[in-house]
Amino acid sequence: MAEPHVTLAEAALASPAVGAFITVQDLLGLGTEARFNTPGNPQGNWTWRMTESQMQKLIAQMPAWRKRLKAAGRLNA
């Protein structure tokens, strides 16, 4: 069974919407520590930054995400 963040992303990709926006934090399956905005709270927003190890993890996951995008009809190549 897929992890919850993958299931949610796949649902977004499968929607009939013109666009499906999935944040990097969600692609990586990060938790609240990676939240970059808290609605209604004017302090402490927009401070999250991707680390080098997170970038490497995302790069390693790209073939799987490419396959999901293609399966959902959201990738022409």
Steps between C-alpha positions, in 0.01 A plus 500: 500500500624846413591756762228760574685787329534291182131401506398864542730614218368227270144612575592857406663378178194289413259791543340658193648839598717677246785524749615291793736677738700289742753665726853367534429439866216268400706326231757422768239398759621756753301590811409819677867588549506589129187712502575826326188699577249503784184685392398770745844512660710795382819374670745228402372438148706421191805381693519136381788423261576175323821333613754334273399156631134574429594607148688174450201301629269683259734434209505131592118494503457673164463182289206391717337844483553512124321166472209633709477817289495296181239256637277796591532647150687804626826436318531507121853365473 
